[in-house]
Amino acid sequence: MMKNRSLLLAISCFCCAGSFSQPDRWQQRVKYTMNIDMNVKTNQFTGKQTLEYSNNSPDTLTRVFYHLYFNAFQPNSMMDTRSRILGQTFFGDRQDWDPRVKDRILKLKPDEIGYHKIRLLAMNGRPQQFVMHETILEVKLDKPIPPRSKVVFEMEFESQVPLQIRRSGRDNPNTKVRYSMSQWYPKMCEYDYEGWHPTPYVAREFYGVWGDFDVTINIDKSYMLGGTGYLQNADKIGFGYEKEGTKVTKPTGSTLSWRFIAPNVHDFMWAADTAFVHKTRIVRDSLTFHLLYKPGRTAAKEWDDILDNAEKALPFIEKTFGGYPYKQFSFIHGGDGGMEYPMATLLAAPSAWLHEWLHNWYYGMLGTNESEYAWMDEGFTEFATDRTKAFLQNSRDFPHEKNYGDYYSLMKSGREEPMTTHADHFNTNLAYGATAYSKGCVFLSQLGYIVSEENLKKILLEYYRLWRFKHPNVNDFVRVAEKVSDMQLDWYREYWINTTKTIDYSIDSLWEEAGKTKVRIKRTGLISMPIDFQLTFKDGSKELHYIPMYLMFGQKPAEDPSVSRLIYEPWKWTHSTYVIQTSKKLVDISVGEIDPSQRMADVERKNNKIELKF
Ligand SMILES: [Zn+2]
């Protein structure tokens, strides 16, 4: 659409001039039109869905798969069983299951479970056969879908909204919000260069087909809605969505029809309640923030502050991580904890607003397969949250200390698993959490140590420019980093993502030879890294001794021009020690330190620093 194109042009102004061409990987495309009749007495709804499905792949598809997320909320489902098994693992007196799930699904009564019942499914007007596999619907097509062709699926379904257990549902006992409607409709699974991704709903995470949504929700007129997309009929809805000064004409009858369109997203969420307070903030002509919350335990000011802080943070975020291209973003009270959706978030309390909003970059626009690369959305979002928080608090402290600490604790627990582990297949929730969030955040921060902070900034914007509205994988990101930094970084991907090997360097010894001081640095850990070694002299001056790592075939530019830097021959990973030297005498030295920036995730920091007192 033209409108979108001009928006995209505007966004590219935020980015550095790109010298690399757009990736040419194909991706499927969807266009959903849905009409939903919600019964607020039974908490059931009927839906009609028309799905235009473009098979842009070079493959012939003989079947397709849909997600049926609500079916997870039934006793003995995979989600229920998995949660109860994780509950058998204890860390101290803490059980490893998600405290929101526990064994609650097992106790759901028939009117509290969730379900989707498919009444009709047709492709190009011909009814199709399908098999329900709990949260996955398999459709065996009567005629295959040829490469680079389009078909239209039509579906009629009946669903029941489960009592809120996890992410979506009704009547959350904590927030009291009536409807948190996420992962709520039959949704086409993604088919990509790796094939189908019919990932059952066990705990997390999500992956969807890029496309456009046109969703009409017919619901009792006492309910206010918020969610993904742009409300099309605000003049018939009101509730603060109408333009200032517009007269709202509500239709007669007991229901309102809310129609939203959402261009170029991979999911659609909505929430509804009869007691939402709705506030808006027009940030610029093309962007309005919405805030919907239920007055209650949390002070109204805490909710209202979100709008002030979001407005203040936006210019920093766009400059650092890329432009926000959509016309609205909604912070909505609902769900449990915090959860991200395109153009919206559900928040049980105001505190998670920033992390969830920033997911609109790492998840929303950079749509990684979260099952395979949960750390590329959670870890990158943590990184962005730490940085944005530091900006908002005007803090110059190292912003990622907590995430490094959580990674070190995980490593020491002996429970660590490689980051390549599928998000649902970690042996413990503990390992999933610290790996996806913290070790993922460290991945980026530590990349800044390897390639320089300046290059990291360029990498983040170039990644956004090349991969927004697509499905980048780990190698796509690493290739961007390699091209921007002009360094080989495959070794970093191998070590950090594919293994649980760790980094440990130490100062082995110092001695004087012919008036010069030599320092032997030792690698004890199994991961090889480039080394920044800083000497501080008694007169207050400093020297940075930089040893590139052999496999990088490159070196980072100086990060602090005020400190003189000596560059050494690369350190070969097969060699466990390396000797550097300074022209100063031993008595002139006051401190020697490996990586004073603390961005290198050295698991034993105590032996990184030596203070000399003569
Ligand atoms: Zn998150």
Residues whose N, C-alpha, C, O or C-beta is under 5 A from the ligand:
A	BS01	ZN	E378
